[in-house]
């Protein structure tokens, strides 16, 4: 078997590094006995061999390493240069010979005479594409109606070059995908589809696992995938395949195979455009195949299907990369003026100014938080979709590009909103309800009912495997680096219990003291950089909670920044000096920059909440809370304000803190231990005395948690002890702590210790009743 070519039937999930996501998935479908049009994969090994023998590998890596993807001009220029080199470089002889031989064999398999050529589709199959980590939603190129060996070779090279398009390079960078990208190419016999479309084995808008959603149009399925028409939308009960809802879309045209000349577009009459594509029996036939695909993979699937001569084929299958939480969102009251309605494709609400756009170049004027309104989107739109507060398209369905990417970005989206470009005017303020599929005039208050405590806000773990251990005590993670967000979010974790601001702030400050930035009038730069970094983490974990701990630099840490000596006093013991809430009260202009960045992020990701470090007294907290009130965060529904329990005085002040507006307490065990014991945790000579298990420390923790329970406050702890010491985890569970937050590398051990403690307590209770 050639290392350059693999037939679908020889592939399985383990072959993703060789055949990419699409190729491996097609092999899995065939192994499951599902109907798949025949074909083969030009492997990722062939692609890397092409780069190496053509001398392109080092050249491309150097260009990408030096590229700033936020520089649009540089991004386009660099990508064009790389793609030109790919097209200019000839195939190694062995790869071309293997490709020709495979095409000949495919013709023999699918035609009656050996000299006949067969129409094929050539699609990308990147090794990170169509996996559970990212969908890439059509970013790499695909080609239809490819006929003959010369065309096939040219299209394979086009697929390879598409790996270096601006949209793909930008997307990879924003997702934090490291390492050298690789790509395979799928070569598959074209199906003469009379009807086709896409289907989800879960409801992509609500996340309901008991519903299969099917979208259908006449002719080839590209019109559905690209969002070029409004397809029919069918909802099917997964258990018994009963059709529970039928929405007939407006299919203004269809595409049919047209040989070498390309697809043939046929305009449909109003009667045809509004007619139903599938009857109930056909809907159930598609749903049955989708259900079988999900059962085979053991995870929700997004499939493309086509019907030829009465036979239903699955053209490809991929994991569903995002599933919304099931928290209810009430539709705004009827008294608000409804401007336009479509299909709710990505849940959430956003308020912003409408920006009517027709092309990606036109979208350059889109500001962060604007409402992007257009006919449909394609992968070229992704950089601008990231800026949008919400997206509204006039065409497309639940599985169109706009819908898929919006869900992955966590941006509210409405598709199939016919007449949006005429009903909405540029610059007008609107509210977009992505779940209900409605655009309202003006600002509509967020209808989400605030949860009682942080635990109520966390959603199901998204994108990972079903958890092996389930605990009633929430397990959160401590995080500081945006680059790790996607990796950690895929773990079995209930949210971020401590998002440390310091590393992100250093990046945003770029070595300059914040007071100097303010003096130079560059405060907005800091806000924008912080917003970008915090957004990455909030998006990765959405809808699970992310608790952002505000800046807690000590004076000795700030003095090293440019201009720091002008602003930072010298302190003998900065650990208990000018830090935390004391600094916010003394320098409210600096604190407001952080709060503004948070507020911007919360427009799209209301799972972000604030935690105040090193709170000393009630009067100090009251003054700080007034600053937060002025910015408007505390008036936002669902917003939670936390205080860290690091200073032992908190036991005295807790009731006042609750009255002021704190609704969550997180115990910072490191600072609490050093202050209870009078031990400087940075002093090596006293290291042997620093012990979180000391009775004085554990009794203080018990007092804090018990008082939180009495006052109805959520309680948590940030520290490693629960993962290191099983008895420490058991102590926390026994006193009724709501959540525990540890570092990412300690999650599994902490979860095990928590579960063991919970089971031991339940066993004791059961035995005591005997």
N, C-alpha and C positions, 0 to 999 in steps of 0.2 A: 504494500500500500504506500503510495507516495505521501511524503510529509507535506506536500503542497496542496493536495486535494483530499477531501474526505466527503463521502456520500452521507446523506442525512441519516440513513439507517445504521451507520457506523458511529454515530455521535450520541453522547449522553451529557448530563449536567456537568460531570467532571471535566468535560472537554471545553468549557468556557474559555480557558486561556488559549486554546488552539483555534476554536471555531467561533468565539464570541457568543454573546447572549442569544441572538436569534438562531444561529446554527445549532447550538447545543439544545435549545428549546424545541426546535423542529425534530431533532433526533429523539427527544423524550416523547413527543407526541406520537411519533411512529411506533416507538416501543410500547406505548399505551394502547395501541390499536386504533388510534384516531386517524381519520382520513386527511392526508397531507399531500399536495401536489409534489411530484418527484423533483429531485435536484441535488446539488452538491455545494460544498463550501471550498472557496479558495482560502486557505488557512492563514492565521496570523504569522505562522512560520514563513510562509511565502512572502508576506509583506516585509518582515524584518530582514529576510535574505535579500530582498530587493534594495532595501536601504543600505545594508552593509556592502553589497557588491557594487552598488552605485556610488558609494562614498558619501551618502547623504546623512548618515546617522549623527555624526559629530557636528556637522554644519547646522542641522536643524536644531539640535539641542542647544547650541550656543546662541542661536537667534531667539529661541523661546526663553532662555534663562535671562536674557537682557531686556525682555519685553515688558513694558507696563501696559497691561490690558485696558486700563482706564483711559489711556491715550488713544482715542478712536482712530486718529490718522496713522499713528505708528502701528496699531493693531492691524489695520487693513493692509498697509504697505508690507509689513513683515509676512503676513499670511499669503499675500499674492506672490511674494518672492519664493516662499517655500513651495507653494502649489505649482508654480512655473517650473521649478527644479524637478518636482516629481513627474510632471508630464514630459519633460525633456529627456529624462533618464530612461534608457531602453530596458526592456524585460531581460533578465538573465535567461539564457536559452533553455535551461531545464524547466523553469517555471512556465514559460510559454508553451513548451511541448506538452507538459502535463495538463495545462488548461485546454489546449486543442483536443487532446485525447479524451478528456472528460466530457467535453461538449459533444464529440462524436458519439460517445457511449450514451449520453442522454437522448440524442436524436434516435439512436437505435431502440432505446427503451420505449420511446413515446410516439414513434412514427412507423409506418408499415415498410417504408423503403429506406435503405441506409443513406442515400444521397439527399434525403429531405432534411431541411433545417427546421428547427423549432424555435418559436418565440419564447424568450425567457425574460424574467425580471432579474435585475442585478441590484441587490440591496446591501447596505452596510451591515456589519455585525461586529461592532467594536467590543473589546473584551470587558469594558465597563458599561456597555449599552444593553438596555433591557435586562438589567439585573435588579436585585432588590434595593441597591443603593441609589440608582439613578435611572431614569427612563431615557434621557437624551432626546425624547420626543421628536424624532425625525430630523435631528441635527445633522447627522451624516447622510450622504446622498444615496438616493435610490433611483433606478432607471427601469422603465418599462419598454416592452416591444423591441427588445434587443434581438437581432437576427444575424446569425453567422459569426464565424470566429473572429474576424477583424473588429466588428462592432463589440463583441464580447470583451476582447482584450482592452479596447479603448475604455469601455465602461468600468472594468475592474480598476484600471488606473485612475479613473475619475473618482471611484469610491475611496481609493487610498488617499487621493489628494484632498477629499472632503474632510479628512481627519484634521486638516490644518486650516479650515475655514475660520474666519473671525468669530463666528458664533460658537463653534466648538471650542476653540482655544479660550474664549472668554468664559464659557460655561464650566470647563474643566477647572480653570483658575478659581472661579467663584465657589465651586463645590469643594475646593481644597484637594483635588485629586492629584496626587504626586506620582512620580515615576514616568517612564517613557510610555506614551500611549501606543496601543497596538490595535490593529483592525483586521478582520476577515471580511470576505465578500460572499454573500449568498447568491447562488445561481439557481433559479427555480422556474419550472415550466409555468407559463402564463395560463390562467384560467379564464375562459370566455364567460365571465359572470353576467348573468341576467339581473341578479340582485346581490348585494354584498353590504358589508358594514363591519362594525366593531361591537364587542360585548364585554362587560365586566361581570365577574362572578360575585362581586359585592357592589352595592350602590356607591358609586364614586363620590357622590355629593354628601350623603348622610353617613356613609360607613356601615350601613345596615348589612350584616353578613347573610341575612336570610333572603335577600333579593338579588336576582340577576337582572342587569340592565342591558338591553340590546338596542343598538341603533342601526337603521337600515336605510338604504337608498337604492335606486335603480342603477343598473350597470356596474361599473368598476368601483371598488371601495375607496379609491383615492379621494373621491369627492367628500367622503365622510371624514377620513383621516385628516385631510387638509382643511376641513371646515368650510368647504366651498358651497355647500347647500345645508339647509336645515333638515336633518334626517328625521324619520319616524323614531319615536322613542317608546320602547316597550319595557314594562316592569313585570317580572315573572317571580312567583314564589318558588324558592329553590327546592323546598321539600317535596312538593307535589307537581311542580311545573305548571301550575295554574296561572293564566294570564290575569294580572291584577290591575294593569293600567295600560292604556294605549293612547299615545299622543301622536297625531299625524302631522308631520312637518311639511314644509313647502320645498319640494325638490325641483328647482327651476330647470335643471338640465341633467343629462346623464352622459357618462363616458363609456365607449365601447372600444374593443380592440380594433386597431386599424392597420396592423402589419407594420412594415418599415416606416410608413409615413406617420406613425404615432397614433395616439388615441383619437377617436372620432367623437366630437361633441354634438349632442342632439338636444335642441331646446324642447322642453316639454310644454304642452298646452296647460292652461290653468287647471283643467280637470285632471290631467295626468299628474301634474305637480302636487296636487292635493289628495291624490289617491293613496290608499294603504299599500305598503310594499309587501308585507308578509301576512298571511292568514294565521289563525291561532295554531294550527298544526305545524306550520313552518317555524313559528316562533318557538314552540316547544321543542322542535328538532334542533334548532340552534342552541337553546338553553341546555338541552341534555348533553351536547358535546362540551359546552362550557363547564357544566357541572363535573363531567368526567375529567376534564383537564385540571380543574381545581383539586379534585380528589387524588389525581395522580401526583401532583406537585405538593399537596398538603399545604397550600397557601393560595390566597386570592390571585386570580389571573385576569389579564387583559388580553383578549384574543381578537384577531382579524379573521373574518370568515367570508366565504363566497359560495354562491349556488350556481352550478353549471349543469344543465340538463337534469335538473331535479336532485342532484347530488350536492350535499353540503360539505365543503372543504374548510379546514382550518389552515389559514395561510401562515400564521405565526402566533406565538403566545409569549407573553412576558409577565413578570410579577407586577402586581399593583404596587407602585412605589410610595404612594401616600394614601392613608385612609383617615378621613376626618374623625374627630372624637364625636361622641354622641350627645354632648351637652346640648340641651335644648336652646333654641334661639327663637323667641317669639317674633312673629311678623309685626312690624310697626302698625299702629292703629290706623283704621281706615280713614281717619280724618286728614291724614297726610295726602298730598297730591301725588298720585302715581303718574309718572311720565311715560314709562315704557316697561314692558314685561317680556321676559324670555325664560330660558332654562337656567336654574341655579346650578352652576358647575363647580364652584369652589366656595365653601361657606365663609361667613364673616361679614362684617359691616365696615364701610369706609365712607368718610365724608371728604369731598375735595372738589376742585375746580375741573370742569369737563375740558378735555383736550381732544378735539376732533382731528384725527390723523388718517392719512390714506396710505402713506409709505413709511418705511423705517427712517428715511432721511427727514421726513416731516416730523417724526417723533423726537428729533433732537431737542425740540423746544419743551419737551415734557419735563416738568419739575417733580421732585420727590413728593409723593402723596397725591399727585394729580390723578384724575380718572381718565384712563386711556379708552377712547371710543373709536372703533374702526370697523371695517367690514369683516376682516378676519386677520389672524396673525400667522406668521411662519417663523422658523427658527431665527431669521434675521432680526426679529423683534425682541429677542430675549434681553439684551442689555437695557432696553427701555421698559420692558415689562417689570424688571426688578425695581424701577423707580416708581411704578404706578401704585397708587393707593388701592385701586381696583381696576378691573378690565371689563369692558362691555364690547361684545362683537355682534354684528348683525346676522352673521351666518354661523354655521358650525353647531356641533352637538356636544354631548357630555364627554366624548372621546376625541374631540378636535385638539389641535395643537394648543390653542388658548386655554382650554379646559385642563389639559394634562399639566402644562407648565405652571399654570396658576395654582393648582393644587400642590405642586411640588414646592413652589415659592411661598405658599401660604398666603396668597393674595386673593381677596374676594373676586369672583368672576361670574359674569352672566353671558351666555352664548345664545344664539338664535333670537336675538332681540331685534326683530324686524322693525325698521323705521327709526332706529336709535339716532342715526345721523341727522334726521330731520326733526325729531321730537326734542333733541337736546341741542343747545347752542354753546358755542365755544366760550369758556370762561365762567359759565353758570355754576353755582354751587349745588351739588346733589349728594344724596346718600344712596349708596349701593348696598343692597342686601343680597349677598351672594348665595345664601341658602334659599330664600324665597324666590330669587330671580326677578327682583323688582328694583327699579330706580325711582327714588322719590325726589321731589323738588325740595331744595334747601337742606338744612341740617335736621336730621331726625336723631333724637337721643338714642344711645345704644340700649336696646331692649333687654339685654342679658341680665338676668337676676343675679346679684352678687352672691357668691358662694359663702358659706359660713366656715371660713378657715381654708388654708391652702390645700389641704387634702381633698377638699371637694372640687378643686379646680383641675386636678391632674387627670389627663386622659389615659387611654390605653396605650401601651407601648406600641409604637408604629414601626414597621419595617423589619423587626427582628423575628426570631423564632419564638414560638410560645414559651413562656417562662417555665423553667423546670421547678422552681420553688416559688410559692406564693406566700406572702406575708401580709398580715393586717397592718403592721407597722410600716409606714412608707420608707423606702430607701432612696435617698437622693445622692447626687454626686457633687463634689467640689470641683470647680472648673475655673480656668483662667485664660486659656488660649483658644481663640476662635478657630484656629486651624484644626483643632481636635474635635470640634463640635459634632460633625457628622459621624465620626467614628464612635464617639462616646454615646451619642443619641441612639445609635443602633443597638446598644447594650440593654440588658434587662434592668432598667432604672426608671424611677418614677418622676424624675425631674432634676433640676439643678438647685440644691439647697444652699449653695454658696458660690456665687459668681464673683470672683475677686476682680476688682476693677483695675488694680495697680498695673498689671502688664499691658492692658489695653490703653490705659492712660499714658504710659510711657511712650507707646507707639504713636498715640495721637499728639502728644506734646512734641515729638521729634527732637528731644533733647533740650527743649526750652522751658524755663519755669513758667507755669501758667499765668502768673501775675504779669510777666513780661509780654506774653501773648496778648493779654487783655490791654495792656498799655499800648501795644502796637496795633490795636484794632483788629486782631486776628482770632477773636473768640469764636467766630463762626466756623473757622477751619477746625478748631478743636471739636466743636459740636458735631460737625459732619463726619469727622474721622471716628469719633466715639460711636455715633449712630450706626455707621457701617459695620463696626466690629460687633457691637452688642446685637444688632439685627441678625447677624450670622448665627449666633447662638440661640436667640429666641426663636428663630425660624426652624433651626434644626430640631428643637425639642417641642415645638408647637403640636398640640395644645397643652403639653405638660408644663408645669410652672417652672419659671426661672427666677430665682431670687438674687437680684443684683445688689451686692454690698457696695455702698458708696465709697469713694476714695478714702483710704486710711493710711496715707503716707505720714511718716514721722519726720520731724524737722531735719534730722541727719540724712534722710533719704532724699529730701527735696533740695538740700543745699548743693548737691552735686550737679544739678541742672544748670544750664546757661542762665546766668542772672540770679541763681539761687542764693548766693551770699548776700545779695541786696535785700532779700525778703525774709529769709529764714533766721530766727534767733538761734544762738548757740545754747544748747541745753545739756546739762550734765546727765540727765536721765530721760531721754526722749520717749522711752517706752511708756511713761506715765505723764508725758508732757502735752504739747500743743498738737492734738490729733483728734480725729473723729468728729463728734458733734460740736465740740468746742471750736474747731476750725470753721465748720459750716456757719455757726452763729457769728463768728468774727469776720468771715469773708463770704457773705451771702452771694456776691456777684459770681464768685468762682463756683460755688455750689449750684447756682442756677444753670450754669452751662451743662453740668452733668444731668440735672433734672430735665432740661430741654432735650438733650439727646435721648433720654428715656422716653419722654413724651412722644417724640417722633417715631420711635420704634413701636410704641404701643398702638399707634394708628393701625398697624397691620397685625401686630402680635400682642394682644392683650394678656398673654400669659406671663408678661414681664412685670415683676414687682420689686419694691425697694426695701433694703435693709440698712439700718443706721448702726455704725460701729461705735464702740466705746462711749456709751451713754452713761453720764455720771449722775445727773440730777433731774428732777421733774421740771424745774424752771428752765433749764437748758433745753430739754426736749421740747417743751411747749413753744419756745422761740423758734426752734428748728422746724417744728411742725407747721408754724405759720408761714414759713418760706415755701414749704412744699405745697401748702394750700394756695398760695398766691400763684404758683406756676400752673395749678389746675389738676395735678395728678390725683389728689385725694377725692376729687369730685367725679372721677371717671368710674363707672360701674365695674365691679369686679376687681378693683385695685386693692392690693394689700400692702400695709406698711408694717415692717418688722423692726425689732430692735435686738441688738446682740446683747446677751447676758455675759459680759466680760468683767464688769466692775461689781464687786460683792454688794455694793449699795442697792443693786436692783431688787433684792429681796424686800427691802423697805419700800421701794418706789413702785412696785409692780401695779398696785391698784391705781395709783395716779397715772401711770403709763397707759393703762387700759382706758381710763377716762379721757386722756388726751387724744387717743385715737390709734394706739398700737393694737394690732390684732394677732400678731405672731411674735414669739420669742425664740431666738436661736442661741443656744449656749455655745460660746466660743471657749472651748475647754482649755486651750493653751493660755490665753490671757487670764481666765478665771483662776486657773491653777496657780499661776505665778503671783497673782494678787492675794489669793487666800493664804498661800504659804509664804509670801514675801520672798519669792525666789525669782531672780532674773533668769528667764529662760534662755538668754543668750550668753550667760556666764558659765563657762566650762567648769569652773571650780565648784559650782553649785549644782551641776547636772544631776548628781546622784540624789538630790533632794526633790527634784522636779518629778512628781508622780501624780497623774490624774486619778489614781486609785486611792490616794490618801483619804482617810476617813473624813477629814475636814472638807475636802473637795466634794466627795460623793454626797455628803450630807447637805452641802450647799446646793448641789444639783437637784437633790430630792425636794428641797424646800422650794426651789424655783418651779419645778414641774408641778408639784402639788398646788402651788398658788395659781399657776396658769390654768389648771383644771378647774379650780374654784371660780376663777374669773371668766372662764370660757375662752381663753386664749389658746391658740395653737402653739405647741412646744416642739422644739427640734434641738439637735446638737450637731456641731461640726467638729469632727475630730477622728483620729484613727483608732482610738482605744476600742470601740465596739468591734472592729475587725481583728484586732490583735488579741484581745482578752475576751473569751466567751462569757466569763462571769460579769464583765462590764456591760455587755449587750443584754444579758439577762436582768441585771439591775435596772437598766433603762426601760426595758419592756414591762417589768413588774410595777414600776411607779407610774406607768401610763404615758410615756412620751409618744408623741404622734409620729415623729419621723427622725431618721438618723441620716447624716450626710457624711460621706467618706470620699477618698480619692478614687479615681477610676480603676486603678489596679487592685483595689481592695473590695470592690463591689461584691464579687462572688463569695468571698469569705465572710463579709459582713452579712450578706443575705442568709448564708448558712447559719451563722451564729444567732441571728434574729429568729429564724424559723425554728431552730432547736429550742430556743428559750420559750417561744410561744407554745410549742407543742408540749414542753415540759410543764408549763403552767396549766394548760388545758387538762393534761393527764392528772396533775395533782388535784384539780377541781373535780374531775370525774371520780377519782378514787375517794375523795372526801365525802361524796354523796352516797357511796355504797355502804 
